[in-house]
């Protein structure tokens, strides 16, 4: 009987590992969650959301910067560190999924940074940008 329980436990563990591997382990977009974080002024929140690129990106100071509009209507600046992650070949009108850290500066100026897999003291969680079925991290 003991061997049976061990075999069942190992089988359940293997099923969980396979399920997590199959889905890639990435966060799904939560557009309403981003909207709530902005409404609540939750600067520093880890967010994942869908967006449309408003203008071609500009490279400046080791960062690729571009404006996006979320599905809930907010406009945000994306600051993608190109010294830690490859540049994203986006253009105005493209759709992206972004995972990073929300910042709200005085004004208020809304943006997302920490969109790279290599973490640093200012970016404790890895991030990414999905564009055209490719991940830029």
TAQUICOR-V747027 format. One record per backbone hydrogen bond with DSSP energy under -0.5 kcal/mol. CO is the residue of the C=O (numbers start at 1). NH is the residue of the N-H. E is the energy in kcal/mol with one decimal. If there is no record, write none. Layout:
CO | NH | E
CO | NH | E
//
This chain:
1 | 5 | -1.8
2 | 6 | -2.1
3 | 7 | -2.4
4 | 8 | -2.5
5 | 9 | -2.4
6 | 10 | -2.5
7 | 11 | -2.3
8 | 12 | -2.4
9 | 13 | -2.3
10 | 14 | -2.4
11 | 15 | -2.1
12 | 16 | -2.0
13 | 17 | -2.3
14 | 18 | -2.4
15 | 19 | -2.4
16 | 20 | -2.5
17 | 21 | -2.2
18 | 22 | -2.5
19 | 23 | -1.4
20 | 25 | -0.6
21 | 24 | -0.9
23 | 26 | -0.7
30 | 34 | -2.0
31 | 35 | -2.2
32 | 36 | -2.4
33 | 37 | -2.4
34 | 38 | -2.4
35 | 39 | -2.6
36 | 40 | -2.5
37 | 42 | -3.0
38 | 41 | -1.1
41 | 43 | -1.9
42 | 45 | -1.5
45 | 47 | -0.5
45 | 102 | -2.8
47 | 100 | -2.2
48 | 30 | -3.3
49 | 98 | -2.7
50 | 71 | -0.9
51 | 96 | -2.5
52 | 69 | -2.4
53 | 93 | -3.2
58 | 65 | -3.0
60 | 63 | -1.2
62 | 82 | -1.8
62 | 83 | -0.9
63 | 60 | -3.0
63 | 65 | -0.6
64 | 80 | -2.8
65 | 58 | -2.5
66 | 78 | -3.2
67 | 54 | -2.9
67 | 55 | -0.8
68 | 76 | -2.4
69 | 52 | -2.3
70 | 73 | -1.5
74 | 70 | -3.0
76 | 68 | -2.6
77 | 79 | -0.5
77 | 112 | -2.4
78 | 66 | -1.6
78 | 80 | -0.7
79 | 81 | -0.6
80 | 64 | -3.2
80 | 82 | -0.7
81 | 84 | -0.9
81 | 85 | -1.1
87 | 89 | -0.5
88 | 90 | -2.3
90 | 57 | -0.5
91 | 94 | -2.2
94 | 53 | -3.1
96 | 51 | -2.2
97 | 130 | -3.2
98 | 49 | -2.1
99 | 128 | -2.0
100 | 47 | -2.8
101 | 113 | -2.2
102 | 44 | -3.6
103 | 111 | -2.1
105 | 108 | -0.8
105 | 109 | -2.1
108 | 110 | -0.5
109 | 105 | -3.0
110 | 77 | -2.0
111 | 103 | -3.0
112 | 79 | -2.7
113 | 101 | -3.2
116 | 127 | -2.4
117 | 119 | -0.6
120 | 123 | -0.9
123 | 120 | -1.5
128 | 99 | -2.8
129 | 131 | -0.5
129 | 136 | -2.9
130 | 97 | -1.9
131 | 134 | -1.6
134 | 131 | -2.7
135 | 137 | -0.7
136 | 129 | -1.5
137 | 117 | -3.8
137 | 118 | -0.6
//
